[in-house]
Amino acid sequence: MVTAIIGGQWGDEGKGKMVDYYCQNADIVVRVQGGANAGHTVVVGDKKYILHLIPSGILNPKTICIIGQGVVIDPATLLEEIALLKSLGIKLDGRLLISNRAHLVMPYHKMLDQLKEKSADGTSAKIGTTGRGIGPTYMDKVARNGIRVVDLLKPEQIKKKIEENLNFVNKVLGGIYNSPTLEAKTIVDDYLKYDKEMDPYITDTGAYLNQALREKKTIIIEGAQGALLDIDIGTYPYVTASNTTAGGCATGSGIGPTKIDTVVSIVKAYTTRVGEGPFPTELPVKEGNTLREKGQEFGATTGRPRRCGWFDAELVKFACESSGVDELIITKLDVLDDLAKLKICTGYSFEGKTLKYFPADLDILSGVTPIYEELSGWQANTTGAKQFSDLPVNARAYLKRLEEVVGVPIKLVSVGPERTQTIVK
């Protein structure tokens, strides 16, 4: 049984908590794309864990955790995360596997990422990247200049590749950005040291997963970011550098698409976005701050405040159609507890006409007028609800309307950050 869990908005939907929840009954969990730009938060009791590369199922002692071939790995960040988890008494030996096909984030990728974003301040070229080198790493991957985990096994080969890449990179650093250049030897030495520490975890994870399928294992695929940040269907160019929809779950794991049994999309009970780009249902500053403070809407990776707005069903419906979503999980319902009135965006109008499709043109998306339905709030505390019938009548009505306008049934509802604050509908 393979279940793919992906984000259905602009990321930050609560995938960490829900992957951890699903992994209580899973044999294997695999991260499939992105890199240390992801920040998945898991709360167990009074402890809070923020994971960037290692799958969120690592807190379940019986679950094997895989960093798949579609992920781009910053070895320094990975080893810091490994050391932290070990210091907390979490056993990784035999439980953490790293794909030998995954590409490596190099120091020059992070430098180029940060310098490009910095040079774009105040211009339309500013994307809102995390500066973790993710985009430049995927660029090298596509340009066939990338360095993979398997390359670490051949010191002379990796030295040659780094030297060749730096011939170009140093011209860009010095000539365009007037920045200090890099030495190949330092990078080679560092990465060969990383290899020694990473080596016990490295394997052919695609082969491992396909053998697990033959053995009828339960596998959870953990997506990063959200559907509207997908490089192909997202709000381009304000997107990430990988495929964050269900299609990326197959290519990033090595599991064939027909082997994925269920696609689950996680969405907040409202909408958030971090960084640049259009946001049709964004609230004015004062109202947005209310949601931001109640929902602790600050990036797990960057700490940046997230922009907040009403639930955008048109956006979520588009995301669900793009991934063939079977079930929805609604998170952070409790953040809406104090509001007297709620709005759901059920569509867009542009220049007096109702749009039939989610627009690809960002000039249109930036200029749309949301079509809202207003519902009464419940103004009651939902954080202690254990089953669906415990929720206030108006909360249940709100969730029912979300199902109707998105067209996908709700499987779970989260009313707080802890595992136990999860309701099966």
Buried (B, 14 or more C-beta within 10 A) or exposed (E): BBBBBBBBBBBBBBBBBBBBBBBEEBBBBBBBBBBBBBBBBBBBEEEEBEBBBBBBBBBBEEBBBBBBBBBBBBBBBBBBBBEBBEEEEBEBEEBBBBBBBBBBBBBBBBBBBBBBBEEBEEEEEBBBBBBBBBBBBBBBBEEEEBBBBBBBEEEEEBBBBBBEBBEEBBEBBEEEBEBEBBEBEEBBEBBEEBBEEBEEBBBBBBEBBBEBBEEEBBBBBBBBBBBBBBBEBBBBEBBBBBBBBBBBBBBBBBBEEEBBEEBBBBBBBBBBBBBBBBBBBBBEEEBBBBBBEBBEBBBBBBEEBBBBBBBBBBBBBBBBBBBBBBBBBBBBBBBBBEBEEBBBBBBBEBEEEEBEEBBEEBEBBEBBBBBBBEBEBBEEEBEEBEEBEEBBEBBBBBBEBBBEBBEBEBBBBBBBBBBEBBBEB
